[in-house]
Amino acid sequence: MFNRILCTLGLTAAVLAAAPLTASAQTAPDYNYVGIGGSDEGFVVNGKVSLSENLSVRPAVATDFDFDDGDDVVYVLPITYDFNAVDPAGRLNPFVGAGINGELGDDSSIEAAVTGGADYRVNDQWLVNGSVVWSPFQDGDDDVDFMAGVGYSF
């Protein structure tokens, strides 16, 4: 219950903090990337595919390489709203969204998910990213996962 309240307050605060800044920002996040990183679920391969100026799909797949535990692969497939850059250099791009996530393995599942995070463009080709994925209905309990990584932009 505490995780659900904390995640809801955190995502709400991120949206409220970023919303006023989008009006004054000049650049829309129009890049795609593929990346690798880590999460509390293990090794992550993630990416971003722009659908329009401010909408994207951000798929991610995670595994801990311990295929005997029943949680072989965890996935998330959200559609996100990408806010305009919130810093003067146009490098920090926050996002929020919703979609599905679940597990592939012995106990495969599909759940609703809410996500939020940010991409920070180091230069035109490389970025670092971080996100939080909240699964409010996971087996009668809520679950919060964290991901961070580096991506190659194209």
C-alpha positions in Angstrom: 0.0 0.0 0.0 2.8 2.4 0.9 4.5 1.7 -2.5 1.3 2.6 -4.3 0.9 5.9 -2.5 4.6 6.8 -2.9 4.6 6.0 -6.6 1.4 7.9 -7.2 2.8 10.9 -5.4 6.1 10.7 -7.2 4.6 10.5 -10.7 2.2 13.3 -9.9 5.0 15.5 -8.7 7.1 14.8 -11.8 4.2 15.7 -14.1 3.4 18.9 -12.1 7.1 19.9 -12.0 7.6 19.3 -15.7 4.3 20.7 -17.1 5.0 24.4 -16.6 8.5 24.1 -18.1 7.3 22.6 -21.3 5.7 25.9 -22.4 9.0 27.7 -22.4 11.1 24.9 -23.8 12.0 25.1 -27.5 12.9 21.5 -28.5 10.7 18.5 -28.9 12.3 15.1 -28.2 12.5 13.7 -31.7 15.2 11.0 -31.3 15.0 7.2 -31.2 17.5 4.9 -29.3 18.4 1.4 -28.3 20.2 0.8 -25.0 21.3 -1.5 -22.3 21.3 -1.1 -18.5 20.2 -2.6 -15.3 17.2 -2.8 -13.1 16.0 -4.5 -9.9 15.0 -7.3 -12.3 18.5 -7.7 -13.8 20.1 -6.9 -17.1 17.9 -4.6 -19.4 17.7 -4.0 -23.1 15.5 -1.0 -23.8 14.7 1.6 -26.4 12.5 4.4 -27.7 10.7 4.7 -31.0 9.0 8.0 -31.7 5.5 7.9 -33.0 4.9 11.6 -33.3 6.4 14.8 -31.9 5.7 14.0 -28.3 4.5 10.3 -28.3 6.8 7.3 -28.1 6.8 3.6 -27.5 9.5 2.6 -24.9 9.9 -1.2 -24.9 12.2 -2.9 -22.3 13.1 -6.5 -21.6 14.9 -7.6 -18.4 16.4 -10.9 -17.2 18.5 -12.0 -14.3 19.8 -15.0 -16.2 18.6 -17.3 -13.5 16.1 -19.3 -15.5 15.4 -21.7 -12.7 13.4 -19.2 -10.6 10.3 -19.0 -12.8 10.7 -15.3 -13.6 12.7 -15.8 -16.8 12.0 -12.5 -18.6 10.2 -9.4 -17.5 8.9 -7.0 -20.2 7.3 -3.6 -20.3 5.7 -1.9 -23.4 4.4 1.6 -22.6 3.3 4.4 -24.8 4.7 7.7 -23.3 4.1 11.4 -23.6 7.5 13.0 -24.0 7.7 16.4 -22.5 9.8 19.1 -24.3 13.3 19.5 -22.9 13.2 21.1 -19.4 16.7 22.6 -19.4 18.1 25.4 -21.6 20.5 23.1 -23.4 17.7 20.8 -24.5 19.3 17.7 -23.0 16.9 16.6 -20.2 13.6 15.1 -21.6 11.1 13.7 -19.0 8.3 11.4 -19.9 5.2 9.7 -18.4 3.1 7.0 -19.9 1.1 3.8 -19.5 1.0 0.4 -21.1 1.5 -3.3 -20.3 4.1 -5.3 -18.5 4.5 -8.9 -17.3 6.7 -11.9 -17.2 7.5 -14.7 -19.7 8.4 -18.0 -18.1 6.8 -20.6 -15.9 4.1 -18.2 -14.6 3.6 -15.9 -17.6 1.5 -12.8 -16.9 0.3 -9.5 -18.4 -0.5 -6.5 -16.3 -1.2 -2.8 -16.6 1.7 -0.5 -16.0 2.4 3.2 -15.4 5.8 4.6 -16.1 7.8 7.8 -15.7 11.4 8.9 -16.1 13.8 10.9 -18.1 16.4 10.8 -20.9 19.5 12.9 -20.6 21.3 13.5 -24.0 25.1 13.5 -23.4 25.6 14.4 -27.0 23.8 13.7 -30.4 24.6 10.0 -30.3 24.6 9.0 -26.6 22.2 9.3 -23.7 21.5 8.0 -20.3 18.1 7.2 -19.1 16.2 6.2 -16.0 12.6 5.2 -15.3 10.2 3.8 -12.8 7.6 1.3 -13.7 4.6 0.8 -11.4 2.3 -2.2 -11.7 -0.7 -1.4 -9.5 -2.5 -4.7 -10.0 0.3 -7.3 -9.8 -1.2 -10.4 -8.1 -3.3 -8.3 -5.7 -0.2 -6.3 -4.7 1.6 -3.4 -6.3 5.1 -3.6 -7.7 7.6 -0.8 -8.4 10.6 -1.5 -10.7 13.5 0.8 -11.5 15.6 0.9 -14.6 18.7 2.9 -15.6 21.0 2.6 -18.6 22.8 4.1 -21.5 21.5 4.4 -25.1 22.7 4.9 -28.6 20.6 7.5 -30.4 19.7 7.3 -34.1 
